[in-house]
């Protein structure tokens, strides 16, 4: 009988580790299960448990492999873990050393996209109230993109044709790869802080989901959100939608579409100005015709053809008003006499004496006023002679043969000529 070997715990653990490492099945394994007890340590290592209804498997994902995760693992999520089974000799526990973790039923990129979209939406980064207005006539436009692709050349060409007044600046950056998100975000922050342009356009041409992923990173989304300069996002083709599109002030389907949306078309502006010029000329001509007709009516009016007619009418009106004034004064004086008579009969002697005195004063004033009235003079057969300019004729030396005069009588006026 062979003597049994006596091993230490560490030797047993090392033996099992070597045995498992040589097993082809255990060295390249894929395990489906539900995430549980998921923890990420400051070291960058991720520790979790995969479980199903009957068992559980401890797992570890080292920092280097965890950096490739596109989504955020959460407890209860169904995943597929790829890696190898081995034993950690120190505690003698076997576990799965995970090198790749993907959500089951959906790609890791799609899940990462949805998770980040929901997170930023909760923080209101997509709200319309935060979006800035795109300038209608930008003076300077900065293109934050790669100089190696066709997209930047297409945008420069379209911007030059549509609105050559704008100054175009290119801020070169990588748009693909692990370093691209930080470079894009840094370029946006730099252009915004230094007021490089009135409008920023960031994006790239089409590609796979992996190619466009830089514009789905949180660092790019926050750089766009925090910028004070308006930003147009132009990533990929029409069906491609990125997180940058949701945060940007305007989403363009393609880089070419972004260039078209950024500036007006000079041909359309020229046609608009020509149309406005024609309408302005037509309105001015119409206004001139109206004013010319009005001027013709004024020139043909009676005051313009016979200026003295206006003054004659006013003299007649003055005579009429004078007549009404004298008549009113007479009526007022008569009513006051009656009132004084009525009051005097009701007052004692002293008061009646005062009223009698006031009545005489009123009668004197009324007689003087009546004597001064031109109508009083006219009623006795006299007339007032006026020259064409309204001047009263006071002497025969003021007139000459052939002068036209207007004679005002008590009931009207007569035009006459000096013979």
HELIX and SHEET records of a PDB file:
HELIX    1   1 UNK A    9  UNK A   22  1                                  14    
HELIX    2   2 UNK A   24  UNK A   27  1                                   4    
HELIX    3   3 UNK A   63  UNK A   66  1                                   4    
HELIX    4   4 UNK A  108  UNK A  122  1                                  15    
HELIX    5   5 UNK A  128  UNK A  130  5                                   3    
HELIX    6   6 UNK A  150  UNK A  162  1                                  13    
HELIX    7   7 UNK A  180  UNK A  193  1                                  14    
HELIX    8   8 UNK A  213  UNK A  216  5                                   4    
HELIX    9   9 UNK A  218  UNK A  226  1                                   9    
HELIX   10  10 UNK A  243  UNK A  247  1                                   5    
HELIX   11  11 UNK A  255  UNK A  262  1                                   8    
HELIX   12  12 UNK A  266  UNK A  299  1                                  34    
HELIX   13  13 UNK A  302  UNK A  305  1                                   4    
HELIX   14  14 UNK A  307  UNK A  346  1                                  40    
HELIX   15  15 UNK A  349  UNK A  372  1                                  24    
HELIX   16  16 UNK A  374  UNK A  379  1                                   6    
HELIX   17  17 UNK A  396  UNK A  398  5                                   3    
SHEET    1   A 6 UNK A  29  UNK A  40  0                                        
SHEET    2   A 6 UNK A  46  UNK A  51 -1                                        
SHEET    3   A 6 UNK A  56  UNK A  61 -1                                        
SHEET    4   A 6 UNK A  93  UNK A 103  1                                        
SHEET    5   A 6 UNK A  78  UNK A  88 -1                                        
SHEET    6   A 6 UNK A  29  UNK A  40 -1                                        
SHEET    1   B 5 UNK A 167  UNK A 172  0                                        
SHEET    2   B 5 UNK A 140  UNK A 145  1                                        
SHEET    3   B 5 UNK A 199  UNK A 204  1                                        
SHEET    4   B 5 UNK A 230  UNK A 235  1                                        
SHEET    5   B 5 UNK A 250  UNK A 252  1                                        
SHEET    1   C 3 UNK A 384  UNK A 386  0                                        
SHEET    2   C 3 UNK A 404  UNK A 409 -1                                        
SHEET    3   C 3 UNK A 412  UNK A 417 -1                                        
END                                                                             
